[in-house]
């Protein structure tokens, strides 16, 4: 039997010292809360990044392709995509789908309200999966009848509330050009993305409306939206798409189109790292305090063990084993608390947020068990390494003085 391990177990389980028991419980609680906070922090940041990225990329795609020129307005210069560009996109294994679009600024004046907006034109190849998931009322645009499709439009809940409109209503939209031209549309659907920059800035309609207003050809478009498989590969895939475009085209990733949102998301990573470091420090300080108190309270025992011939290293291992046991218990409870609260929030959305400020109406959770495992391993390793130094205090204790110590 391992003598050091046996003694450490007896100390941990059958200690009758009231003060050390209290300190030990505080230390265990500190480790438990620190790990729970770390698990929840990482899960919440993962959830925020995934949900907000999905909101943005679901509406405008991951990569936008448009004509290379000095035009920086929302109304893009028209072009006809060549066979080379289309074939390269089809052959690209990282591309899920791509679809044409165009935008045109307009003004909606209805119910004594005026709203500037960007009309986003799409065609029958548009992927409706994301919009359908965020549909509040009505339906999506039907391209079965091309003439009817040109009179249909979808607006956001934000725009509907501001202009006092709903699905089924009609209104006049004035397009910004010289001379100004107007079109009457019927609202067939209302959606809510939850990102103000999108909900406030765009409506969806038929691409042929823009073609007719701008006198474009039947195959001319303003740009191409590309959806990729793995968003973590956005930069290399975006570069690969750009390098395989025709010379008169260029591309832009969604992070370049919405820099403010993605800069904010990157800052969340910094906040998470700071919080993880602080929580780790709290847990370590608690364990060091508990270990020092246990050593001081058991000075007599240390003296007796040394008098019986036990080496300093063996005595040190007793207290290290005891500390690791307490850390393990704290980790177990921390995992139960952190994962329990995480799964509760993930399935119930108990904790709410102000959607106007955070783009989401609830605190998002995305738990990666690999990250939970890394947090546990790092906590054990760091605690063990840090606790070696205070445990060496036993080597400074004289057996004769320790036996007399009260």
SVG drawing of the C-alpha trace seen along z (x, -y; Angstrom):
<svg xmlns="http://www.w3.org/2000/svg" viewBox="-53 -63 68 65">
<polyline fill="none" stroke="black" stroke-width="0.4" points="0.0,0.0 1.2,-3.6 1.7,-5.0 1.6,-8.7 -1.6,-8.1 -3.2,-6.3 -2.4,-9.1 -3.5,-11.7 -6.9,-9.9 -7.3,-9.7 -6.6,-13.4 -9.0,-14.4 -11.9,-12.1 -11.7,-12.0 -10.4,-15.4 -12.0,-16.6 -10.4,-20.0 -13.3,-22.6 -11.2,-25.5 -9.4,-23.5 -12.6,-21.9 -14.1,-25.4 -11.0,-26.5 -11.0,-23.3 -14.7,-23.7 -14.0,-27.3 -11.1,-26.1 -13.3,-23.5 -16.0,-26.0 -13.5,-28.4 -12.2,-25.8 -15.8,-24.7 -17.0,-28.3 -13.8,-29.2 -14.2,-26.2 -18.0,-26.7 -17.4,-30.4 -14.7,-29.4 -16.9,-26.7 -19.8,-29.1 -17.6,-32.0 -16.2,-29.9 -19.6,-28.4 -21.3,-31.8 -18.6,-33.4 -18.8,-30.4 -22.6,-30.8 -22.3,-34.5 -19.8,-34.1 -21.7,-31.3 -25.2,-32.9 -24.2,-36.3 -22.0,-35.0 -24.9,-32.8 -27.2,-35.8 -24.9,-37.9 -23.7,-35.3 -27.1,-33.8 -28.4,-37.0 -25.5,-38.2 -23.3,-35.1 -19.7,-34.6 -18.0,-36.0 -19.4,-38.7 -18.2,-38.9 -18.7,-42.1 -17.2,-44.1 -13.7,-45.7 -14.2,-49.5 -14.1,-52.6 -17.8,-52.4 -18.3,-52.3 -22.1,-52.7 -24.7,-50.0 -25.8,-50.2 -23.2,-48.0 -21.9,-48.2 -23.6,-45.4 -21.7,-42.6 -22.3,-39.2 -20.5,-36.4 -18.3,-34.5 -18.2,-30.8 -14.7,-30.7 -16.0,-32.2 -19.1,-30.0 -17.1,-26.9 -14.5,-27.7 -17.2,-28.3 -18.9,-25.0 -15.6,-23.1 -14.6,-24.7 -15.1,-22.0 -15.3,-24.6 -18.4,-26.3 -21.9,-25.2 -23.8,-27.3 -23.7,-30.7 -26.5,-33.0 -26.8,-36.3 -28.0,-39.6 -28.1,-43.3 -28.9,-46.3 -30.5,-49.7 -31.2,-52.5 -34.9,-53.5 -37.2,-55.5 -40.4,-54.1 -43.0,-56.7 -46.2,-55.4 -48.4,-56.1 -46.8,-59.5 -43.4,-57.8 -40.3,-57.9 -37.6,-55.3 -34.5,-55.0 -33.8,-51.4 -31.7,-49.2 -33.7,-47.0 -31.9,-43.7 -32.8,-41.9 -32.7,-38.1 -33.9,-35.4 -35.3,-31.9 -31.9,-30.4 -31.9,-32.2 -31.5,-29.8 -34.5,-30.5 -33.4,-28.3 -32.2,-31.1 -35.0,-33.5 -37.6,-30.8 -36.1,-30.1 -36.5,-33.8 -39.9,-34.3 -42.3,-36.1 -45.4,-36.2 -46.5,-35.6 -44.4,-33.6 -41.3,-33.9 -41.4,-35.4 -42.7,-33.0 -40.9,-33.0 -43.3,-30.6 -45.0,-33.6 -42.3,-36.1 -44.8,-38.9 -46.3,-38.4 -42.8,-38.1 -41.9,-41.6 -44.7,-43.0 -43.8,-41.0 -41.5,-42.1 -40.3,-41.0 -39.4,-43.4 -37.9,-43.1 -39.9,-43.3 -38.0,-46.4 -39.1,-48.2 -42.7,-46.8 -43.0,-48.2 -41.4,-51.6 -43.7,-52.1 -46.8,-50.4 -47.0,-47.7 -47.8,-44.0 -47.9,-41.1 -50.6,-41.7 -50.1,-45.5 -49.1,-47.4 -47.0,-50.5 -45.1,-52.7 -41.3,-52.6 -39.4,-55.5 -36.1,-54.4 -33.2,-56.8 -32.1,-57.6 -32.5,-60.4 -35.3,-60.8 -36.8,-59.1 -39.0,-56.1 -41.7,-54.5 -43.0,-50.9 -45.9,-49.5 -45.2,-46.4 -47.2,-44.0 -45.6,-42.6 -45.8,-38.8 -43.6,-38.2 -42.0,-39.7 -38.7,-38.4 -36.5,-39.3 -32.8,-38.7 -32.0,-40.5 -29.0,-42.4 -30.0,-46.1 -27.6,-46.8 -29.5,-44.2 -33.0,-44.6 -32.8,-48.4 -31.0,-48.5 -32.5,-45.9 -35.7,-44.6 -35.9,-41.6 -37.4,-41.7 -37.1,-40.4 -33.8,-41.0 -35.7,-41.7 -37.1,-44.9 -33.5,-46.4 -32.8,-45.1 -35.8,-46.9 -35.2,-50.1 -31.5,-50.3 -32.0,-49.0 -29.7,-46.1 -29.6,-43.0 -31.4,-39.8 -28.2,-38.2 -26.6,-41.2 -26.3,-41.1 -24.8,-43.3 -22.8,-40.6 -22.6,-37.0 -23.1,-35.8 -21.1,-32.7 -21.7,-30.4 -18.8,-28.2 -18.8,-25.0 -16.5,-25.9 -16.6,-29.5 -13.3,-29.1 -11.6,-28.8 -13.1,-32.1 -9.8,-33.9 -8.1,-31.2 -11.3,-30.3 -12.0,-33.9 -8.5,-34.4 -8.8,-31.2 -12.1,-32.5 -10.5,-35.9 -7.5,-34.3 -9.7,-32.3 -11.9,-35.3 -11.9,-37.0 -9.6,-40.0 -12.5,-42.5 -14.0,-41.1 -13.1,-41.3 -14.4,-39.7 -15.0,-40.8 -15.6,-38.6 -18.5,-39.1 -16.0,-40.2 -14.8,-43.0 -18.4,-44.0 -19.4,-44.2 -16.0,-45.1 -17.6,-46.6 -19.5,-43.4 -16.5,-41.1 -14.1,-43.4 -16.5,-43.3 -16.6,-39.5 -12.8,-39.4 -12.7,-41.6 -14.9,-39.0 -12.0,-36.6 -9.7,-39.0 -12.3,-39.4 -12.6,-35.6 -8.9,-35.2 -8.7,-37.8 -11.6,-36.2 -10.1,-32.7 -6.8,-34.0 -8.6,-35.7 -10.7,-32.7 -7.6,-30.5 -5.9,-32.8 -8.8,-32.7 -8.9,-28.9 -5.1,-28.7 -5.1,-31.2 -7.8,-29.3 -5.9,-26.0 -2.6,-27.6 -4.4,-29.0 -6.0,-25.7 -2.7,-23.8 -0.8,-26.2 -3.4,-26.0 -3.5,-22.2 0.3,-22.1 0.3,-24.5 -2.5,-22.7 -0.7,-19.3 2.8,-20.4 2.7,-17.8 1.9,-15.1 4.6,-16.2 7.2,-16.0 6.1,-12.5 6.2,-11.2 9.7,-12.6 10.7,-11.1 9.6,-7.7 11.9,-8.1 9.7,-9.5 11.6,-11.7 10.7,-15.3 9.7,-14.3 7.3,-11.6 5.6,-14.1 5.4,-16.6 3.6,-14.1 1.0,-13.5 -0.1,-17.1 0.2,-17.2 -2.1,-14.2 -4.5,-15.8 -4.5,-19.0 -5.0,-17.2 -7.9,-15.3 -9.5,-18.6 -8.9,-20.0 -10.5,-17.0 -13.5,-17.3 -13.8,-21.0 -13.5,-20.1 -16.2,-17.5 -18.6,-19.9 -17.5,-22.7 -18.3,-20.5 -21.7,-19.6 -22.5,-23.3 -21.1,-24.7 -22.4,-22.1 -25.8,-22.0 -26.3,-25.7 -25.1,-25.6 -27.5,-22.9 -30.3,-24.5 -29.8,-27.8 -29.2,-26.0 -32.6,-24.3 -34.7,-26.8 -33.2,-30.3 -33.9,-31.2 -31.6,-34.3 -32.7,-37.0 -30.8,-39.8 -31.7,-43.1 -31.7,-42.2 -31.1,-45.8 -27.8,-45.9 -26.6,-42.3 -28.3,-41.1 -29.8,-38.2 -32.8,-37.9 -31.2,-35.3 -27.8,-34.3 -26.5,-31.8 -24.6,-28.6 -22.4,-26.4 -20.5,-23.8 -17.5,-22.0 -16.5,-19.1 -12.9,-19.2 -12.7,-22.8 -14.2,-21.6 -11.6,-18.8 -8.8,-21.3 -10.0,-23.6 -10.0,-20.7 -6.6,-19.4 -5.1,-22.9 -6.6,-23.6 -5.2,-20.3 -1.7,-20.9 -1.5,-24.6 -2.7,-23.8 -0.3,-20.9 2.7,-23.0 1.8,-26.0 1.1,-23.9 4.6,-22.3 6.2,-25.4 4.0,-25.8 4.2,-22.0 8.0,-22.3 7.3,-24.1 7.4,-20.7 11.1,-20.4 11.6,-23.5 9.9,-21.9 12.1,-20.4 10.8,-17.1 11.7,-18.0 10.1,-21.5 7.1,-20.1 6.3,-17.5 6.4,-20.2 4.4,-22.6 0.9,-23.4"/>
</svg>
